[in-house]
Amino acid sequence: MTGYATASAGSPRGALTLELRSVNSRFLDLQFRIPDELRALEPMLRERIAARVTRGKLDCRLSFAEGTGEIAPQLDAEALARLRTLAAAAAKAFPDAAPLRVADVLRWPGVVAAAIDEEGLRAVATELSRRALEDLVAARTREGAKLAATIVEKVQAMRQRVQTVGPMVPAALAAYQAKITERLTEALGSANEERIRAEITLFATKADIVEELDRLRTHLDEVERVLKAGGAVGKRLDFLAQELNREANTLASKAASAAISDCALELKLLVEQIREQVQNLE
């Protein structure tokens, strides 16, 4: 399901912002965009998101805006040492090159760094993830309710088709009996009752769709039960959609008349529409 949520909070160093965006996907696909200095927070965020979201492609962005802050910037001794080593090696390779200026040193990545209160940032990020996930789940829940209502409409439409198909079978058998009687009369000059009964019995066996209709009703009942129960239902409904499609295909292959075939095709179309919606559910 799709959803969006954001949360921000201040810290001694500046403002921390967490942004969550989710789009439809059959599986859980987490993407993180986090600055290197905050990369240690990714495992915590990944764990908290996976505990609340089980399906969807989710983009998590954690950004930090430096403020005036209570903590003054400092020089990173290790970064300075690495830069000094590099500068010495460069001076040997290019003896005529001008030496580094102080301004050049201060602009070198990683040299100037503010002291990071890791525990404080983790506490802020944890609270941000709680707030953002609450908003995201709420948005996805609202969308899920709308999708569930759409699926229920499709289920009711399928029930109507199933109810319509049942009475068509006796009419199809009667039409086939009249047809085979006419053909035998034309071919043999008279109707062979024993041959007609054998043909009708064979045809009735092949055209028997009682089991398929019963299974369709059972699967439709289960779809409604799962939707009513709520929770993470996407994968269960995906399986049920496959079973509904299987029964609709069998029904189409055993269609004893054009009318039954048309009904089976309508059922397959409705199943496909349900499957499309199911892909968007948690």
Steps between C-alpha positions, in 0.01 A plus 500: 500500500607857450559744781706794613610626841758737638616604845757751623658586832780719629826392661800686643663488156199588286176359356456131421233406241370154411298453183321175402349433158343169397365373170345169399714187489434131558788479747671728750773702329676754725714778357699731731646842429700596807805729537823319584522660845156353585551160335517329841127570539403289198478159677263645760282661233498183290392291799221737603364534147503125436306449823213720376505453122507163321429598139588787270798686360591744776744788468644628830685833500675633808642850468676735737505879484781661695387775737678765697528224757638481848794288385782678318661341195831321563791377291515125442853394598491179295378684190778758548761227527379334181500834320855573624621165364333563166643853483852370567469236228362760256787740583754230407324431172450870421778696674409825324136491614383756755446364851152462646350811653302496821183573305571196280545282807174617657310425178637145477220245556491366855756739648245724673248306704273575787498265791210260453286397793421154364272402787308826474460468123391138534233598751374776271505270195313230692224741591487632142465146364214431742310812394567457129405130503175577685406753231610270216308200633191715554516625140547146367213377718264760354600401148467131592141553616411652164669216312321242717164660417585476129593132535172427682311655207685268261424201724127584496511527120664156483232354727235624260678333208533172693131509588413562136713216362343215703156496330661518156633143513161314473406723208833426332447123547150522352631694203778244448251212519282660234807563287638143526153356436468707183846398378442129562165517328658663196787249494312179579147586398381444857598598849698237691385540860789304649756698302330826600507407868869409478585829326294702749663322796848567363415862427342550842811361669730736308267796555450442872610823671346447843841453667643810334204712608523366857872578516443847358242570772737367767788716378276808482387436859864478605588827323227680691602334828865603457405858415271519802773364731738777388873513563764403244282323243674567169686171460199292611274680255759461226483122549119505498500701179712229338252234613205702372672536164566125490131419554390760246737345241359152570148637470585651163650172374186307601252758367206317345362806326601843376313659792701300756821582315413871510436476875834325553681774308327766711611314813860494376486874435369565851770275649766697315355825633510358853859386450604849390355648818644224721852590384452837669396361839730451798 
